[in-house]
Amino acid sequence: MDTILVKKNQVFITHNKSYTFPNDTILILPSSVNYEIKLSKSEVFFYNLAQRADKSLFTRELHNIIIANHTNSTITDSVKTNSSALPYVFYAGRPIRNIQIKLLPVFGPTVDDTSRMAKTWIEKTGNKLHFSTKEYIIRNNLIFKEGDFVDPVALADNERILRKLPYIEDARIYINPLSSLNDSTDILIVVKDLWATAFNIKVENIYSGRFEMWDRNILGFGHEIQSNIPWNSHKNPKFGTENTYVINNFSRSFITGKLYYNNSFHTVTSGIDLERGFFTPNVKYAGGLAFFNTKTQSNLAFDTSKIEYPFKYNNFDFWAGRSFLLNRNGFVKMRHNLTLTSRVTRTHFTERPEISATSYYDYQSKTLFLGAVSYSRHTYFKSNFIYSFGRTEDIPVGSKVELIFGKEFNEFSSRSYLASQLSIGSFIWNLGYFYTSLNIGSFLLNSWKPNQGVIDGRFNYFSPLIILKNFKFRQFLNVGYTEGFNRYTREYLTINDKNGILGFLNDSVYGTKRFNIHWETVCFTPWSYYDFRFVLFAYANHSWLTNKQEKLFSNLPYTSLGIGIRIRNERLVFNTIEISFSVYPKIPSGSRTKPVEVSGEPLLNPPNFLPQAPTIISYK
């Protein structure tokens, strides 16, 4: 089967009959069917231009540089009308006769138009060098099988599972009914690979940085390997190594296994991590097991002596959970879950400098038992041009409330822990997406006095897509408030870099209350070069930071303003290349800043409402 994209006002011709469609339409036809698509006048012009340019290598490459890929600009905002399960509701309950998987190469076809072909020699060579994902790897990631009945939410969940795989660019699941009656259906799963091998260079300053290289799909088997080489000319030795090996979905269990070995700057860490999360609301059981051993040398945080002390310690982490689906028959409506989870973590130091009971909490040997009860409701919308550059994105909508409780036994004393978490995310038509969360947690001493408490609140927003000719705009707003109470000595908040002011570093600026505002305007341009897309952005950061005895807004905020460009090819696993230019109107003397920064950033994802392992609310 082929999927074919027919644009609005184009003429589709097959079997001597012609068809027109009022909107862009995707057709699913057997690959043996002959067809023709007549183009509009403007498309005829570009088609003829491409045909003439194809006569020589020079004119072909010149054409590809100057003329943007016209097909890519047809992607529009889909979050307004496209609930993830909605396309499958009509076929609910029909038996699945056959499941066919169509694997697309990296360059050429798309999940919306599988008949497209790679044209340039770079695209053709790239497809030849690429190891395509094995078909059985895709089948291992399916949560339905032949003989099952069509479950709209299961199909929507499976699309999302496939898109989250690190070696997949996009995925679509299509239903081909065998008749108009309530009869069997065939399922067509279209999956498009990413170019799996890439590298990244991070330069912190003229003295230090790191070189990263990885393969997200070794020989097409879905395994990952990453090796990093950090360097620091002030250290001896100057170079280190960091290695990770990942097996995704081991033997259809949806268990992810990770092996670590790092040896950098007098720090040696080795460990293993196994985890099966609640990857859909229908998953009943989840859990994880991790063990790490670390040997290092470091100076204590906020210790001005600059003496490097030896440390040796082990970390053990185990958690398990059971989720109960409370409404099984909803197709498009939100699913409701009641989830019980428990966790035990242990940190044991075998070597370290002397510490006290009320300082350097991170260096205390301790065992923590946690339990949690959560209630969540969630669904997903499909959209694009939010955090990515055009690929399909799954936006979670719903809410979650969770109560966390536990007991800690450390080498100095024991104490209880109590926390509550609330998060809500919703899409309001014509207004945009809103997410807010409020987390409050604290240890409790024997007299129930709060100890090492924290309040953390978040508000995130992004606007609907605004389209002006071939340019697309979104507005983002992120607000955060964090406050600590009855914290230990030397436990502070900072506004360094991603904690408040991007590119800012000053360890002498700290406090116990922080309020951050980050706004950003993003412009998705129509410019492309070999499918590298360009996004322009402008941003502002404002941070208020005070101690507990001071009023939060008594002083002017620390501020940074900036503009920049992001470059990404969605067909490659390279991180987004970001180049930014920043100014800092108000910063204290002695601060370090990065007025110009070039970095590689991974794609972001909005927070979801799926249950997770219980954890202590962080204070950073």
VEXDREN-2710 file (C-alpha; in Angstrom, 1 decimal):
% VEXDREN-2710
k/r/px/py/pz
1/MET/0.0/0.0/0.0
2/ASP/1.1/3.6/-0.7
3/THR/-0.1/6.7/1.0
4/ILE/-0.5/9.7/-1.4
5/LEU/-1.0/13.3/-0.4
6/VAL/-3.4/15.2/-2.8
7/LYS/-3.4/18.9/-2.2
8/LYS/-6.4/21.2/-2.2
9/ASN/-7.6/22.0/-5.8
10/GLN/-5.3/19.4/-7.4
11/VAL/-6.7/16.9/-9.8
12/PHE/-6.2/13.2/-9.0
13/ILE/-6.6/10.9/-12.1
14/THR/-6.8/7.1/-12.0
15/HIS/-8.6/4.5/-14.2
16/ASN/-9.6/7.3/-16.6
17/LYS/-11.5/9.1/-13.9
18/SER/-10.6/12.4/-12.2
19/TYR/-11.2/13.5/-8.6
20/THR/-10.8/16.8/-6.8
21/PHE/-10.9/17.5/-3.1
22/PRO/-11.8/20.6/-1.2
23/ASN/-8.9/20.1/1.3
24/ASP/-5.6/18.4/1.5
25/THR/-6.4/14.7/1.4
26/ILE/-4.4/11.5/2.1
27/LEU/-5.3/8.5/-0.1
28/ILE/-4.3/4.9/0.7
29/LEU/-4.0/2.8/-2.5
30/PRO/-2.3/-0.4/-3.6
31/SER/1.2/0.3/-4.9
32/SER/0.1/-1.4/-8.2
33/VAL/-2.5/1.3/-9.0
34/ASN/-1.4/3.8/-11.7
35/TYR/-2.3/7.4/-11.0
36/GLU/-1.5/11.0/-12.0
37/ILE/-1.8/14.2/-10.1
38/LYS/-2.2/17.4/-12.1
39/LEU/-0.6/20.4/-10.5
40/SER/-1.7/24.0/-10.1
41/LYS/-0.2/26.7/-12.3
42/SER/2.4/27.7/-9.7
43/GLU/3.4/24.1/-9.0
44/VAL/3.7/23.5/-12.8
45/PHE/6.2/26.3/-12.9
46/PHE/8.3/24.8/-10.1
47/TYR/8.0/21.3/-11.5
48/ASN/9.2/22.4/-14.9
49/LEU/12.0/24.4/-13.3
50/ALA/13.1/21.3/-11.4
51/GLN/13.0/19.1/-14.6
52/ARG/15.2/21.5/-16.4
53/ALA/17.6/21.8/-13.5
54/ASP/17.9/18.0/-13.3
55/LYS/19.8/17.8/-16.6
56/SER/23.2/18.4/-14.9
57/LEU/24.7/18.0/-11.4
58/PHE/25.6/21.7/-11.0
59/THR/22.1/23.0/-11.9
60/ARG/20.4/20.3/-9.8
61/GLU/22.4/21.2/-6.7
62/LEU/21.9/25.0/-7.4
63/HIS/18.2/24.4/-7.7
64/ASN/18.1/22.5/-4.4
65/ILE/20.0/25.3/-2.6
66/ILE/17.8/28.1/-3.9
67/ILE/14.3/26.5/-4.1
68/ALA/12.8/25.4/-0.8
69/ASN/11.0/22.1/-0.6
70/HIS/7.5/23.2/-1.5
71/THR/5.8/20.1/0.0
72/ASN/7.1/20.8/3.5
73/SER/5.3/24.1/3.8
74/THR/1.9/22.5/3.7
75/ILE/2.1/21.4/7.3
76/THR/-0.3/23.4/9.4
77/ASP/-1.5/23.5/13.0
78/SER/-3.6/20.5/13.8
79/VAL/-4.2/20.7/17.5
80/LYS/-7.5/22.6/17.0
81/THR/-9.4/19.6/15.7
82/ASN/-7.2/16.5/15.9
83/SER/-7.7/14.4/19.1
84/SER/-5.3/11.5/18.9
85/ALA/-8.0/8.8/19.0
86/LEU/-10.6/10.5/16.8
87/PRO/-9.5/9.1/13.4
88/TYR/-10.1/5.5/14.7
89/VAL/-13.5/5.9/16.5
90/PHE/-15.6/5.0/13.5
91/TYR/-13.9/1.6/13.2
92/ALA/-14.0/0.7/16.9
93/GLY/-14.8/-2.9/17.6
94/ARG/-13.9/-4.3/14.2
95/PRO/-11.6/-7.3/14.1
96/ILE/-8.0/-6.7/12.8
97/ARG/-7.3/-9.2/10.0
98/ASN/-3.8/-8.1/9.0
99/ILE/-1.1/-5.7/10.2
100/GLN/1.2/-4.4/7.5
101/ILE/4.3/-2.3/8.3
102/LYS/5.8/0.1/5.7
103/LEU/9.3/1.3/6.6
104/LEU/10.3/4.5/4.9
105/PRO/13.9/5.6/4.3
106/VAL/15.4/8.7/5.9
107/PHE/15.3/10.8/2.7
108/GLY/12.5/11.1/0.2
109/PRO/9.1/9.9/1.3
110/THR/7.0/11.1/4.2
111/VAL/4.3/9.5/6.3
112/ASP/1.8/11.7/4.5
113/ASP/3.2/10.9/1.0
114/THR/5.0/7.6/0.8
115/SER/5.2/7.8/-3.0
116/ARG/7.8/10.6/-2.9
117/MET/11.3/9.6/-3.9
118/ALA/14.8/10.7/-3.0
119/LYS/16.1/12.9/-5.8
120/THR/19.5/14.4/-5.1
121/TRP/22.7/12.3/-4.9
122/ILE/23.1/13.2/-1.2
123/GLU/19.7/11.9/-0.4
124/LYS/20.2/8.7/-2.4
125/THR/23.6/8.1/-0.9
126/GLY/22.3/8.7/2.6
127/ASN/19.5/6.1/2.1
128/LYS/22.1/3.6/0.9
129/LEU/24.4/4.2/3.9
130/HIS/21.6/4.1/6.4
131/PHE/20.7/0.9/8.3
132/SER/16.9/0.7/8.2
133/THR/15.1/-0.3/11.3
134/LYS/14.3/-4.0/11.3
135/GLU/10.5/-4.7/10.8
136/TYR/10.4/-7.0/13.9
137/ILE/11.7/-4.1/16.0
138/ILE/8.6/-2.1/15.0
139/ARG/6.3/-5.1/15.7
140/ASN/7.9/-5.5/19.1
141/ASN/6.7/-2.0/19.9
142/LEU/3.1/-2.7/19.1
143/ILE/0.5/-3.0/21.9
144/PHE/-2.1/-4.7/19.6
145/LYS/-2.0/-7.8/17.4
146/GLU/-3.8/-9.5/14.6
147/GLY/-7.1/-10.9/15.8
148/ASP/-7.6/-8.1/18.3
149/PHE/-10.6/-5.7/17.9
150/VAL/-9.9/-2.1/16.9
151/ASP/-9.4/0.0/20.1
152/PRO/-9.1/3.7/19.1
153/VAL/-7.1/4.7/22.2
154/ALA/-4.7/1.8/21.8
155/LEU/-4.0/2.8/18.2
156/ALA/-3.5/6.4/19.3
157/ASP/-1.2/5.3/22.1
158/ASN/0.8/3.2/19.7
159/GLU/1.4/6.1/17.3
160/ARG/2.8/8.0/20.2
161/ILE/5.0/5.1/21.4
162/LEU/6.5/4.8/17.9
163/ARG/7.1/8.5/17.6
164/LYS/8.9/8.6/21.0
165/LEU/11.5/6.0/19.8
166/PRO/14.8/7.8/19.4
167/TYR/15.4/6.4/15.9
168/ILE/11.9/7.2/14.5
169/GLU/11.1/10.6/12.9
170/ASP/7.3/10.1/12.6
171/ALA/4.7/7.4/12.5
172/ARG/1.1/7.0/11.2
173/ILE/-1.4/4.2/11.7
174/TYR/-4.1/3.9/9.0
175/ILE/-7.1/1.7/8.9
176/ASN/-8.2/0.1/5.7
177/PRO/-11.8/-1.3/6.1
178/LEU/-12.5/-4.4/3.9
179/SER/-16.1/-3.3/3.4
180/SER/-18.5/-0.7/4.4
181/LEU/-20.2/-3.1/6.8
182/ASN/-19.0/-3.8/10.3
183/ASP/-16.4/-6.2/9.0
184/SER/-12.7/-6.9/9.4
185/THR/-10.0/-4.2/8.8
186/ASP/-6.4/-4.2/7.8
187/ILE/-3.9/-1.9/9.6
188/LEU/-1.2/-0.1/7.8
189/ILE/1.6/1.3/10.0
190/VAL/3.8/3.8/8.2
191/VAL/7.1/4.5/10.0
192/LYS/9.8/6.9/8.9
193/ASP/13.4/6.4/10.1
194/LEU/15.8/9.0/11.4
195/TRP/19.5/9.2/10.4
196/ALA/20.7/7.6/13.6
197/THR/24.4/8.5/13.8
198/ALA/25.4/12.0/14.9
199/PHE/27.8/14.1/17.0
200/ASN/27.7/17.3/19.0
201/ILE/30.3/19.7/20.3
202/LYS/29.7/21.8/23.5
203/VAL/32.2/24.5/24.3
204/GLU/31.8/25.8/27.9
205/ASN/34.7/28.3/27.6
206/ILE/38.1/28.5/26.1
207/TYR/39.4/25.9/28.6
208/SER/36.6/23.3/28.7
209/GLY/33.9/21.5/26.7
210/ARG/32.9/18.1/25.4
211/PHE/32.6/16.2/22.2
212/GLU/29.6/13.8/22.0
213/MET/28.9/11.1/19.4
214/TRP/26.1/8.6/19.3
215/ASP/24.2/6.0/17.3
216/ARG/20.5/5.7/18.2
217/ASN/19.9/2.6/16.0
218/ILE/22.9/0.3/15.8
219/LEU/22.6/-1.7/12.5
220/GLY/18.8/-1.2/12.6
221/PHE/18.3/-3.2/15.8
222/GLY/17.1/-0.3/18.0
223/HIS/20.1/-0.3/20.4
224/GLU/21.8/2.9/21.3
225/ILE/25.4/3.8/22.1
226/GLN/26.8/7.1/23.1
227/SER/30.4/8.1/23.9
228/ASN/31.4/11.6/25.1
229/ILE/34.9/13.0/25.5
230/PRO/35.0/15.9/28.0
231/TRP/38.1/18.1/28.2
232/ASN/39.4/20.7/30.6
233/SER/42.8/22.2/30.2
234/HIS/42.9/23.0/34.0
235/LYS/42.5/19.3/34.9
236/ASN/45.0/16.5/34.9
237/PRO/44.4/14.4/32.8
238/LYS/42.8/16.9/30.5
239/PHE/40.5/14.4/28.8
240/GLY/37.9/11.9/30.0
241/THR/35.4/9.4/28.7
242/GLU/31.7/8.9/29.3
243/ASN/30.0/5.8/27.8
244/THR/26.3/4.6/27.7
245/TYR/24.7/1.6/26.1
246/VAL/20.9/1.4/25.8
247/ILE/18.6/-1.4/24.9
248/ASN/15.1/-0.1/24.2
249/ASN/12.1/-2.5/24.8
250/PHE/14.0/-5.6/25.7
251/SER/12.3/-8.7/24.3
252/ARG/8.8/-7.0/23.9
253/SER/8.7/-6.3/27.6
254/PHE/8.9/-2.5/27.2
255/ILE/11.8/-2.6/29.7
256/THR/14.6/-0.2/28.9
257/GLY/18.1/-1.2/30.0
258/LYS/21.1/1.1/30.3
259/LEU/24.8/0.4/31.1
260/TYR/27.0/3.3/32.2
261/TYR/30.8/3.7/32.5
262/ASN/32.3/7.2/33.0
263/ASN/35.9/8.0/33.8
264/SER/36.6/11.8/33.8
265/PHE/38.7/14.1/35.9
266/HIS/39.3/11.8/38.9
267/THR/35.6/10.6/38.9
268/VAL/34.8/7.0/38.0
269/THR/31.2/5.9/37.8
270/SER/29.7/2.6/36.7
271/GLY/26.2/1.3/36.9
272/ILE/23.1/-0.3/35.4
273/ASP/19.5/0.9/35.1
274/LEU/16.4/-1.1/34.2
275/GLU/13.0/0.5/34.0
276/ARG/9.5/-0.1/32.6
277/GLY/7.4/2.9/33.0
278/PHE/3.6/3.6/32.7
279/PHE/4.0/4.3/29.0
280/THR/0.2/4.3/28.5
281/PRO/-2.7/4.7/30.9
282/ASN/-3.6/1.1/30.2
283/VAL/-0.4/-0.3/31.7
284/LYS/-1.0/-2.1/35.0
285/TYR/2.5/-2.7/36.3
286/ALA/5.7/-0.6/36.2
287/GLY/8.9/-0.4/38.0
288/GLY/12.6/0.1/37.9
289/LEU/16.0/-1.0/39.4
290/ALA/19.3/0.9/39.3
291/PHE/22.7/0.5/41.0
292/PHE/25.7/2.8/40.7
293/ASN/29.2/2.9/42.2
294/THR/31.1/6.2/42.3
295/LYS/34.7/7.1/43.2
296/THR/35.6/10.8/43.0
297/GLN/37.4/13.8/44.3
298/SER/35.6/17.1/44.9
299/ASN/35.5/20.1/47.1
300/LEU/32.3/20.5/49.2
301/ALA/29.6/22.8/47.9
302/PHE/30.1/26.4/49.1
303/ASP/33.4/25.4/50.7
304/THR/35.9/28.3/50.0
305/SER/38.9/26.2/50.9
306/LYS/39.1/24.7/47.4
307/ILE/40.4/21.4/48.9
308/GLU/39.4/18.4/46.9
309/TYR/38.3/15.6/49.2
310/PRO/38.1/11.9/48.2
311/PHE/34.5/10.4/48.0
312/LYS/33.4/6.8/47.6
313/TYR/29.7/5.8/47.6
314/ASN/27.1/3.5/46.2
315/ASN/23.5/4.3/45.0
316/PHE/20.7/1.8/45.0
317/ASP/17.2/2.6/43.7
318/PHE/14.1/0.3/43.4
319/TRP/10.5/1.2/42.7
320/ALA/7.3/-0.6/41.7
321/GLY/3.7/0.5/40.9
322/ARG/0.2/-0.8/40.2
323/SER/-2.2/1.3/38.1
324/PHE/-6.0/0.8/38.0
325/LEU/-7.9/2.0/34.9
326/LEU/-11.2/3.4/36.2
327/ASN/-13.0/3.9/32.8
328/ARG/-12.3/1.3/30.1
329/ASN/-14.9/2.3/27.5
330/GLY/-14.0/5.8/26.6
331/PHE/-12.6/6.4/23.1
332/VAL/-12.0/10.1/22.9
333/LYS/-12.7/11.0/26.5
334/MET/-10.0/11.2/29.1
335/ARG/-8.9/8.0/30.8
336/HIS/-8.9/8.0/34.6
337/ASN/-6.3/6.1/36.7
338/LEU/-5.8/5.4/40.3
339/THR/-2.1/4.4/40.9
340/LEU/-0.2/3.0/43.9
341/THR/3.6/3.3/43.9
342/SER/6.4/2.6/46.3
343/ARG/10.2/3.2/46.2
344/VAL/13.3/2.6/48.3
345/THR/16.6/4.4/47.7
346/ARG/19.9/4.0/49.5
347/THR/23.1/6.1/49.4
348/HIS/26.0/4.7/51.3
349/PHE/29.4/6.5/51.6
350/THR/32.5/4.5/52.3
351/GLU/34.9/7.4/52.1
352/ARG/34.3/11.2/52.6
353/PRO/35.4/14.1/54.8
354/GLU/33.7/14.8/58.2
355/ILE/30.3/16.4/58.0
356/SER/27.6/17.4/60.5
357/ALA/23.9/16.5/60.9
358/THR/22.7/19.9/59.7
359/SER/25.1/20.5/56.7
360/TYR/26.0/18.9/53.4
361/TYR/22.9/16.8/53.3
362/ASP/23.9/15.4/49.9
363/TYR/26.9/13.7/51.4
364/GLN/25.0/11.9/54.2
365/SER/24.5/8.1/54.1
366/LYS/20.8/7.4/54.2
367/THR/17.9/5.1/53.2
368/LEU/14.6/6.5/52.1
369/PHE/11.3/4.7/51.8
370/LEU/8.5/6.4/49.8
371/GLY/5.0/5.6/48.9
372/ALA/2.5/7.4/46.8
373/VAL/-1.2/7.5/45.8
374/SER/-2.1/9.4/42.7
375/TYR/-5.3/10.0/40.6
376/SER/-4.8/11.1/37.0
377/ARG/-7.0/11.8/34.0
378/HIS/-5.4/12.3/30.6
379/THR/-5.7/12.3/26.8
380/TYR/-3.5/13.6/23.9
381/PHE/-3.8/15.9/21.0
382/LYS/-1.7/15.8/17.9
383/SER/-0.1/19.0/16.7
384/ASN/3.2/20.4/15.2
385/PHE/5.4/23.5/15.2
386/ILE/5.6/23.7/19.0
387/TYR/8.9/22.3/20.2
388/SER/9.7/20.6/16.9
389/PHE/10.2/22.0/13.4
390/GLY/7.2/20.3/11.7
391/ARG/7.1/16.7/12.9
392/THR/4.1/15.4/14.7
393/GLU/4.0/16.2/18.4
394/ASP/1.8/14.6/21.1
395/ILE/0.4/17.2/23.6
396/PRO/-0.9/15.8/26.9
397/VAL/-4.1/17.2/28.3
398/GLY/-5.5/16.3/31.8
399/SER/-4.6/16.6/35.4
400/LYS/-2.9/14.7/38.2
401/VAL/-3.0/14.9/42.0
402/GLU/-0.6/12.9/44.1
403/LEU/0.1/12.3/47.8
404/ILE/3.6/11.2/48.7
405/PHE/4.7/9.9/52.1
406/GLY/7.7/8.1/53.5
407/LYS/10.4/7.7/56.1
408/GLU/14.1/8.5/55.9
409/PHE/16.8/6.8/58.1
410/ASN/20.1/8.5/57.9
411/GLU/23.3/8.2/60.0
412/PHE/22.3/11.0/62.3
413/SER/18.5/10.5/62.9
414/SER/15.3/9.4/61.3
415/ARG/12.4/11.6/60.0
416/SER/9.2/11.4/58.0
417/TYR/8.4/12.9/54.7
418/LEU/5.1/14.3/53.3
419/ALA/4.4/16.0/50.0
420/SER/1.5/16.8/47.6
421/GLN/1.6/17.5/43.9
422/LEU/-1.0/18.9/41.6
423/SER/-0.7/19.5/37.9
424/ILE/-3.3/20.6/35.2
425/GLY/-2.9/20.9/31.5
426/SER/-5.6/22.0/29.0
427/PHE/-6.0/23.3/25.5
428/ILE/-8.6/26.1/25.2
429/TRP/-9.7/26.7/21.7
430/ASN/-8.3/29.9/20.1
431/LEU/-6.4/30.7/23.2
432/GLY/-3.7/28.1/23.4
433/TYR/-2.3/25.5/25.8
434/PHE/-2.0/26.1/29.5
435/TYR/-0.1/24.0/32.1
436/THR/0.2/24.7/35.8
437/SER/1.6/22.8/38.7
438/LEU/2.0/23.2/42.5
439/ASN/4.2/21.0/44.6
440/ILE/4.7/21.3/48.4
441/GLY/6.8/18.9/50.4
442/SER/8.8/18.7/53.6
443/PHE/10.6/16.3/55.9
444/LEU/9.0/16.2/59.4
445/LEU/11.0/15.9/62.6
446/ASN/9.7/14.0/65.7
447/SER/7.8/17.0/66.8
448/TRP/6.2/17.3/63.3
449/LYS/8.3/20.4/62.7
450/PRO/8.9/21.0/59.0
451/ASN/12.5/20.3/57.9
452/GLN/14.1/20.9/54.4
453/GLY/10.7/22.1/53.0
454/VAL/10.1/23.4/49.5
455/ILE/7.2/25.1/47.6
456/ASP/7.4/24.9/43.9
457/GLY/4.9/26.4/41.4
458/ARG/4.9/26.4/37.6
459/PHE/2.9/28.0/34.8
460/ASN/3.6/27.3/31.2
461/TYR/1.7/28.6/28.1
462/PHE/2.0/28.5/24.4
463/SER/-0.3/30.2/21.9
464/PRO/-2.1/28.8/18.9
465/LEU/-0.1/28.9/15.7
466/ILE/-0.3/32.2/13.9
467/ILE/0.3/32.0/10.2
468/LEU/1.4/35.0/8.1
469/LYS/2.0/34.0/4.6
470/ASN/4.7/31.3/4.8
471/PHE/5.8/32.3/8.3
472/LYS/4.4/30.6/11.4
473/PHE/4.6/32.2/14.9
474/ARG/4.0/31.0/18.5
475/GLN/4.3/32.8/21.8
476/PHE/5.7/31.0/24.9
477/LEU/5.5/32.0/28.5
478/ASN/7.1/30.1/31.4
479/VAL/6.7/31.3/35.0
480/GLY/8.2/29.6/38.1
481/TYR/8.3/30.2/41.8
482/THR/10.5/28.2/44.3
483/GLU/10.8/28.8/48.0
484/GLY/12.7/26.8/50.6
485/PHE/11.9/26.8/54.3
486/ASN/13.9/25.4/57.3
487/ARG/16.6/24.3/54.9
488/TYR/20.1/23.1/56.0
489/THR/23.1/25.3/56.1
490/ARG/24.6/26.0/52.6
491/GLU/21.4/25.0/50.8
492/TYR/20.5/27.8/48.5
493/LEU/18.8/28.7/45.2
494/THR/20.7/30.3/42.3
495/ILE/19.8/31.9/39.0
496/ASN/22.7/30.4/37.1
497/ASP/22.0/29.6/33.5
498/LYS/18.9/27.4/33.2
499/ASN/17.9/28.0/36.8
500/GLY/17.0/31.6/35.9
501/ILE/19.2/33.7/33.6
502/LEU/20.6/31.9/30.5
503/GLY/24.3/32.3/30.1
504/PHE/24.7/33.8/33.6
505/LEU/27.1/32.4/36.3
506/ASN/27.8/33.8/39.7
507/ASP/27.9/31.5/42.8
508/SER/27.9/34.4/45.1
509/VAL/24.3/35.3/44.1
510/TYR/22.0/33.0/46.0
511/GLY/18.9/33.0/48.2
512/THR/16.0/31.0/49.4
513/LYS/13.1/32.5/47.3
514/ARG/13.2/32.7/43.5
515/PHE/10.7/34.0/40.9
516/ASN/11.4/33.5/37.2
517/ILE/9.7/34.7/34.1
518/HIS/10.7/33.6/30.7
519/TRP/8.9/34.7/27.5
520/GLU/9.8/33.8/24.0
521/THR/8.5/34.6/20.5
522/VAL/9.3/32.0/17.9
523/CYS/9.1/32.3/14.1
524/PHE/9.1/29.1/12.0
525/THR/10.4/30.3/8.7
526/PRO/9.8/28.6/5.3
527/TRP/13.5/28.6/4.6
528/SER/15.1/25.2/4.2
529/TYR/18.4/23.8/2.9
530/TYR/18.6/20.0/2.4
531/ASP/15.7/19.8/4.9
532/PHE/17.6/21.9/7.5
533/ARG/14.9/24.3/8.8
534/PHE/15.5/27.6/10.4
535/VAL/13.6/29.1/13.4
536/LEU/14.1/32.7/14.6
537/PHE/13.4/33.6/18.2
538/ALA/13.6/36.5/20.7
539/TYR/13.4/36.1/24.4
540/ALA/13.6/37.8/27.8
541/ASN/14.4/36.3/31.2
542/HIS/13.6/38.1/34.5
543/SER/14.6/36.6/37.9
544/TRP/14.0/37.8/41.5
545/LEU/16.1/36.2/44.1
546/THR/16.0/37.0/47.8
547/ASN/16.5/35.5/51.3
548/LYS/13.6/34.6/53.6
549/GLN/13.7/37.8/55.6
550/GLU/13.4/40.0/52.5
551/LYS/10.4/40.7/50.3
552/LEU/10.6/39.0/47.0
553/PHE/9.9/42.0/44.7
554/SER/11.8/44.6/46.8
555/ASN/14.5/44.9/44.2
556/LEU/14.7/45.1/40.4
557/PRO/15.0/41.7/38.8
558/TYR/18.1/40.3/37.2
559/THR/17.5/40.4/33.4
560/SER/18.7/39.0/30.1
561/LEU/17.4/39.8/26.6
562/GLY/18.4/38.0/23.5
563/ILE/17.7/36.9/19.9
564/GLY/18.8/33.9/18.1
565/ILE/18.3/31.2/15.4
566/ARG/17.7/27.5/15.7
567/ILE/18.6/25.1/13.0
568/ARG/17.4/21.5/12.8
569/ASN/16.9/18.7/10.3
570/GLU/14.0/16.5/11.6
571/ARG/15.4/13.5/9.6
572/LEU/18.6/13.5/11.6
573/VAL/19.2/12.7/15.3
574/PHE/21.5/15.7/15.6
575/ASN/20.5/18.1/18.4
576/THR/19.1/21.4/17.4
577/ILE/21.9/23.9/16.7
578/GLU/21.1/27.1/18.6
579/ILE/23.0/30.4/18.1
580/SER/22.0/33.2/20.5
581/PHE/23.1/36.7/21.2
582/SER/22.3/38.1/24.7
583/VAL/22.6/41.3/26.7
584/TYR/22.5/41.6/30.5
585/PRO/21.2/45.0/31.6
586/LYS/21.5/44.3/35.4
587/ILE/24.1/41.9/36.8
588/PRO/26.4/42.2/39.8
589/SER/30.2/42.7/39.4
590/GLY/32.2/39.5/39.2
591/SER/29.6/37.6/37.2
592/ARG/30.4/35.6/34.1
593/THR/28.1/35.8/31.1
594/LYS/27.8/34.3/27.6
595/PRO/26.8/37.2/25.2
596/VAL/27.2/34.8/22.2
597/GLU/26.5/31.1/22.6
598/VAL/26.4/28.2/20.2
599/SER/24.9/25.0/21.6
600/GLY/23.2/21.8/20.7
601/GLU/19.9/21.3/22.4
602/PRO/17.7/18.2/22.3
603/LEU/14.0/18.5/21.6
604/LEU/11.7/19.4/24.5
605/ASN/8.5/17.7/25.5
606/PRO/5.7/19.1/27.6
607/PRO/5.1/17.4/31.0
608/ASN/2.6/14.6/30.9
609/PHE/0.2/13.2/33.5
610/LEU/1.3/9.6/33.5
611/PRO/2.1/8.1/37.0
612/GLN/5.8/7.9/37.8
613/ALA/8.1/6.7/40.6
614/PRO/7.5/8.8/43.8
615/THR/10.3/11.3/44.5
616/ILE/11.2/14.1/46.8
617/ILE/10.4/17.5/45.5
618/SER/13.7/19.0/44.3
619/TYR/15.1/22.3/45.6
620/LYS/17.4/23.8/43.0
END
